Amino acid sequence: MMARSKHTWVLIGVFLSVLGQAQERSLEVKLDREEILIGEQIGLQLTMKAATPDTVMLPEIGEVIGKHIEVIERSKIDTQFVGDQLEQRVLSQSFTITSFDSGYFAIAPLQGSINGDSIASNPFLLAVQTVPIDTTKGIADIKDIQEVPFAWKEWLEQNWPWIALGLAIIAAIIGLIYYLRNRPKTPIPIVEKVEPRRPAHELALEALEALKEKKYWQQGETKRFYIELSNILREFLEGHFHLPAMEQTSDEILRGIQHQPDINKEQQQSLRQLLFLADLVKFAKEKPIGSENELNLEVVESFVKAQAALRASNENNEADHG
């Protein structure tokens, strides 16, 4: 059974490698328009195309692009799978930019990466113009100060928050006085027992046992099985390593665990294969065989147990040296 599963992974890897070589790989920057007035805001769209199995990283854009273009806000990274076999992945991110300096600002290509190889975007030019001044009109005289009659309506519109705050304070004082005069005798406080937060590995192992009992893939619900299995893994990574795994894509999770010294290369590779297969099942309607499903359950269970044992060992060593 294990040999058959290994052959299946090899075939999947070869198939995805062939598909990946045939897909477009590009990085494009597009502006809403190339000319703005000083301080005006426009949109910048960043789009990367790669093969589905590729490991990709968009350019890191900070608060300023170049020296003169400021980033006002940015969207989350959006991922789409396209093609007849969903063989291509398209990542996009939108930015709102502006500039408070006039001139023509040429921005060099932004740098991203696909499978560790650098990929550059197209350069772009932004022209920032000042507000035009009509020089055909003469300079007007300064108008005299005009007296404006006092208007209660405008005063109330401007000061109603302070009036409301004052009334609220008065009401609160009256309520406090009433309460102090009529308050009941203070009962003996009941101290509620606070249950300690359970370790992430215990919750993950219980969830895996519950998933086994549901027998999703035996009933033909393979997609539901992989959704719950990947969620169990994400919740464990979030609780055990404090990674925001529930909000991240598979690529972002894999980049995050590369910096965890307790996760070795073999475990990283197993998790990469699992997360990628889960994405294929969810988005490309892949249907693994039963032995692969059992193997992936064992991969997550073994990973959780190994991390729990490693943390317990580290804590014991710290206690001995303390």
C-alpha positions as CSV (number, residue, x, y, z in Angstrom):
1,M,0.0,0.0,0.0
2,M,2.8,2.4,0.9
3,A,4.6,1.6,-2.4
4,R,1.5,2.3,-4.4
5,S,1.1,5.6,-2.7
6,K,4.7,6.6,-3.4
7,H,4.2,5.7,-7.1
8,T,1.1,7.9,-7.2
9,W,3.0,10.8,-5.7
10,V,5.7,10.4,-8.3
11,L,3.1,10.4,-11.1
12,I,1.4,13.5,-9.7
13,G,4.8,15.2,-9.5
14,V,5.7,14.4,-13.1
15,F,2.3,15.4,-14.3
16,L,2.4,18.8,-12.5
17,S,6.0,19.4,-13.6
18,V,5.0,18.9,-17.3
19,L,2.0,21.2,-16.8
20,G,4.1,23.8,-15.0
21,Q,6.6,23.9,-17.8
22,A,3.8,24.8,-20.3
23,Q,2.3,27.6,-18.3
24,E,2.9,31.3,-18.6
25,R,5.1,32.8,-15.9
26,S,4.9,36.6,-15.7
27,L,4.7,39.6,-13.4
28,E,2.8,42.7,-14.5
29,V,2.3,46.2,-13.0
30,K,-0.7,48.2,-14.3
31,L,-1.8,51.8,-13.4
32,D,-5.3,53.1,-13.7
33,R,-3.7,56.0,-15.6
34,E,-0.2,57.4,-16.0
35,E,-0.9,61.1,-15.1
36,I,-2.4,62.6,-11.9
37,L,-2.7,65.9,-10.1
38,I,-0.5,66.3,-7.0
39,G,-2.1,64.5,-4.1
40,E,-4.6,62.6,-6.3
41,Q,-5.0,58.9,-5.6
42,I,-5.1,56.2,-8.3
43,G,-5.0,52.4,-8.3
44,L,-2.0,50.1,-9.1
45,Q,-2.7,46.5,-10.0
46,L,0.1,43.8,-9.4
47,T,-0.5,40.5,-11.2
48,M,1.6,37.3,-11.2
49,K,1.0,34.3,-13.4
50,A,2.6,30.9,-12.7
51,A,1.9,27.2,-12.9
52,T,-0.3,25.7,-10.1
53,P,2.5,23.8,-8.4
54,D,5.0,26.7,-8.5
55,T,6.2,28.3,-5.2
56,V,5.7,32.0,-5.8
57,M,6.4,35.3,-4.0
58,L,5.0,38.7,-5.0
59,P,7.3,41.8,-4.7
60,E,7.5,43.3,-1.3
61,I,6.1,46.8,-1.6
62,G,6.5,49.0,1.5
63,E,5.0,52.4,2.3
64,V,6.9,54.1,-0.5
65,I,7.6,53.1,-4.1
66,G,10.8,54.6,-5.3
67,K,11.3,58.0,-3.5
68,H,8.2,59.9,-4.5
69,I,5.2,57.5,-4.7
70,E,3.3,56.7,-1.4
71,V,1.2,53.7,-0.8
72,I,-2.1,54.7,0.8
73,E,-3.7,51.3,1.2
74,R,-3.4,47.7,-0.1
75,S,-5.7,44.8,-0.6
76,K,-5.1,41.2,0.4
77,I,-3.5,38.9,-2.1
78,D,-6.2,37.2,-4.3
79,T,-5.5,33.8,-5.8
80,Q,-7.3,32.2,-8.7
81,F,-6.8,29.0,-10.6
82,V,-7.5,29.1,-14.4
83,G,-7.3,26.8,-17.3
84,D,-9.2,23.6,-18.3
85,Q,-7.3,21.6,-15.7
86,L,-6.8,24.6,-13.3
87,E,-3.2,24.3,-14.2
88,Q,-2.3,27.9,-13.9
89,R,-2.5,30.1,-10.8
90,V,-3.0,33.9,-11.0
91,L,-2.1,36.1,-7.9
92,S,-3.2,39.7,-7.8
93,Q,-3.0,42.5,-5.3
94,S,-4.3,46.1,-5.6
95,F,-2.7,49.2,-4.2
96,T,-3.9,52.8,-3.9
97,I,-1.1,55.2,-4.5
98,T,-0.4,59.0,-4.6
99,S,2.4,61.5,-4.7
100,F,2.9,64.9,-3.2
101,D,5.8,65.9,-5.4
102,S,5.4,67.1,-9.0
103,G,7.4,65.7,-11.8
104,Y,7.9,62.5,-13.9
105,F,8.8,59.5,-11.8
106,A,10.1,56.4,-13.5
107,I,9.9,53.2,-11.4
108,A,12.3,50.4,-12.0
109,P,10.9,46.8,-12.4
110,L,9.6,45.3,-9.2
111,Q,11.2,42.0,-8.2
112,G,9.3,38.8,-7.3
113,S,10.2,35.1,-7.4
114,I,8.9,31.8,-8.9
115,N,10.4,28.6,-7.5
116,G,13.3,30.7,-6.1
117,D,14.1,32.3,-9.4
118,S,13.8,36.1,-9.6
119,I,11.2,37.5,-12.0
120,A,10.9,41.2,-12.8
121,S,7.8,43.3,-13.7
122,N,7.5,45.9,-16.4
123,P,8.8,49.4,-15.4
124,F,6.3,52.2,-15.3
125,L,6.2,56.0,-15.4
126,L,3.9,58.3,-13.3
127,A,3.5,62.0,-14.2
128,V,2.4,64.2,-11.3
129,Q,1.1,67.6,-12.3
130,T,0.5,70.7,-10.1
131,V,-2.9,72.4,-10.0
132,P,-2.9,74.9,-13.0
133,I,-3.3,78.6,-12.1
134,D,-5.4,80.9,-14.3
135,T,-2.9,83.8,-14.9
136,T,-5.4,85.7,-17.2
137,K,-7.3,87.0,-14.2
138,G,-6.0,89.9,-12.1
139,I,-5.4,89.8,-8.4
140,A,-8.6,90.4,-6.5
141,D,-8.9,92.8,-3.5
142,I,-9.3,91.3,0.0
143,K,-13.0,91.5,1.0
144,D,-14.0,93.3,4.2
145,I,-14.9,91.3,7.2
146,Q,-18.7,90.6,7.3
147,E,-20.6,90.1,10.5
148,V,-22.7,87.0,10.6
149,P,-25.8,86.9,12.9
150,F,-25.7,84.3,15.7
151,A,-27.7,81.2,14.7
152,W,-28.9,78.9,17.5
153,K,-29.4,76.1,14.9
154,E,-25.8,76.2,13.7
155,W,-24.6,76.4,17.3
156,L,-26.6,73.3,18.3
157,E,-25.4,71.4,15.3
158,Q,-21.7,72.2,16.2
159,N,-22.0,71.7,19.9
160,W,-24.6,68.9,20.3
161,P,-22.0,66.2,21.2
162,W,-20.9,68.3,24.2
163,I,-24.5,69.0,25.2
164,A,-25.2,65.3,25.0
165,L,-22.1,64.4,27.0
166,G,-23.1,66.8,29.7
167,L,-26.6,65.4,29.9
168,A,-25.2,61.9,30.0
169,I,-22.8,62.8,32.9
170,I,-25.6,64.4,34.9
171,A,-27.8,61.3,34.3
172,A,-24.9,59.0,35.3
173,I,-24.4,61.0,38.6
174,I,-28.1,60.8,39.4
175,G,-28.2,57.1,38.6
176,L,-25.1,56.5,40.8
177,I,-26.6,58.4,43.7
178,Y,-29.9,56.4,43.4
179,Y,-27.9,53.1,43.3
180,L,-25.8,53.9,46.3
181,R,-28.9,54.8,48.3
182,N,-30.9,51.7,47.3
183,R,-28.2,49.1,46.6
184,P,-28.8,45.7,48.0
185,K,-26.4,44.0,50.4
186,T,-23.3,42.8,48.7
187,P,-23.4,39.0,48.3
188,I,-20.4,36.8,48.8
189,P,-18.6,36.7,45.5
190,I,-18.5,33.3,43.8
191,V,-15.1,32.5,42.4
192,E,-15.5,30.7,39.1
193,K,-12.9,28.1,38.3
194,V,-11.1,29.0,35.1
195,E,-10.1,25.9,33.1
196,P,-6.6,26.1,31.8
197,R,-6.3,26.3,28.0
198,R,-5.7,22.9,26.5
199,P,-2.6,22.3,24.5
200,A,-2.9,22.6,20.7
201,H,-1.7,19.0,20.1
202,E,-4.5,17.6,22.4
203,L,-7.2,19.4,20.4
204,A,-5.6,18.4,17.1
205,L,-5.4,14.7,18.0
206,E,-9.1,14.7,19.3
207,A,-10.2,16.4,16.0
208,L,-8.3,13.7,14.0
209,E,-10.0,10.9,15.9
210,A,-13.4,12.5,15.2
211,L,-12.5,12.9,11.5
212,K,-11.6,9.2,11.3
213,E,-15.0,8.3,12.8
214,K,-16.9,10.4,10.2
215,K,-15.4,8.3,7.3
216,Y,-15.9,11.0,4.7
217,W,-13.9,9.5,1.9
218,Q,-15.5,6.1,2.3
219,Q,-18.8,7.8,1.6
220,G,-17.5,9.7,-1.4
221,E,-17.1,13.0,0.4
222,T,-13.3,13.4,-0.3
223,K,-13.5,17.2,-0.7
224,R,-15.1,17.5,2.8
225,F,-12.5,15.2,4.2
226,Y,-9.6,17.3,3.0
227,I,-11.2,20.6,4.0
228,E,-11.5,19.4,7.6
229,L,-8.0,17.7,7.5
230,S,-6.3,20.9,6.3
231,N,-8.2,23.0,8.8
232,I,-7.1,20.7,11.7
233,L,-3.5,21.2,10.5
234,R,-3.9,24.9,10.2
235,E,-5.4,25.2,13.7
236,F,-2.5,23.2,15.1
237,L,0.1,25.4,13.4
238,E,-1.7,28.5,14.7
239,G,-2.0,27.2,18.3
240,H,1.4,25.5,18.5
241,F,3.6,27.9,16.6
242,H,1.5,31.1,16.7
243,L,1.3,31.3,12.9
244,P,-1.8,33.0,11.4
245,A,-2.4,29.8,9.4
246,M,-6.2,30.0,9.2
247,E,-5.9,33.3,7.3
248,Q,-3.0,32.3,5.0
249,T,-2.7,30.6,1.7
250,S,-0.8,27.3,1.4
251,D,2.2,29.1,0.0
252,E,2.3,31.6,2.9
253,I,2.0,28.7,5.4
254,L,4.9,26.9,3.8
255,R,7.1,30.0,3.8
256,G,6.2,30.5,7.5
257,I,7.2,27.0,8.6
258,Q,10.6,27.3,6.8
259,H,11.6,29.6,9.7
260,Q,10.5,27.2,12.4
261,P,13.6,25.3,13.7
262,D,11.5,22.5,15.2
263,I,10.1,21.5,11.8
264,N,12.7,19.5,9.8
265,K,13.0,19.4,6.0
266,E,11.2,16.0,5.8
267,Q,8.2,17.3,7.7
268,Q,8.2,20.5,5.6
269,Q,8.1,18.3,2.4
270,S,5.3,16.1,3.8
271,L,3.2,19.2,4.7
272,R,3.8,20.8,1.3
273,Q,2.5,17.7,-0.5
274,L,-0.5,17.5,1.8
275,L,-1.5,21.1,1.5
276,F,-1.0,21.0,-2.3
277,L,-3.1,17.9,-2.6
278,A,-5.8,19.4,-0.4
279,D,-5.9,22.5,-2.8
280,L,-6.2,20.2,-5.8
281,V,-9.1,18.4,-4.2
282,K,-10.9,21.6,-3.2
283,F,-10.2,23.6,-6.4
284,A,-9.4,21.0,-9.1
285,K,-11.7,18.2,-8.0
286,E,-8.8,15.7,-7.6
287,K,-10.0,12.4,-6.1
288,P,-7.2,10.6,-4.3
289,I,-7.5,6.8,-3.6
290,G,-8.4,5.5,-0.2
291,S,-4.8,4.6,0.8
292,E,-3.6,8.2,0.1
293,N,-6.3,9.5,2.4
294,E,-5.2,7.2,5.2
295,L,-1.6,8.2,4.5
296,N,-2.4,11.9,4.8
297,L,-4.3,11.3,8.0
298,E,-1.2,9.6,9.4
299,V,1.1,12.4,8.1
300,V,-0.8,15.0,10.1
301,E,-1.2,12.7,13.2
302,S,2.6,11.8,13.2
303,F,3.5,15.5,12.7
304,V,1.3,16.6,15.7
305,K,2.7,13.8,18.0
306,A,6.3,14.6,17.0
307,Q,5.9,18.3,17.8
308,A,4.2,17.5,21.1
309,A,7.0,15.2,22.1
310,L,9.6,17.7,21.1
311,R,8.1,20.5,23.1
312,A,7.7,18.2,26.2
313,S,11.4,17.3,25.8
314,N,12.5,20.9,25.6
315,E,10.4,21.9,28.6
316,N,12.0,19.1,30.6
317,N,15.5,20.2,29.6
318,E,14.7,23.8,30.6
319,A,13.3,22.6,34.0
320,D,16.5,20.5,34.6
321,H,18.8,23.4,33.8
322,G,16.6,25.9,35.8
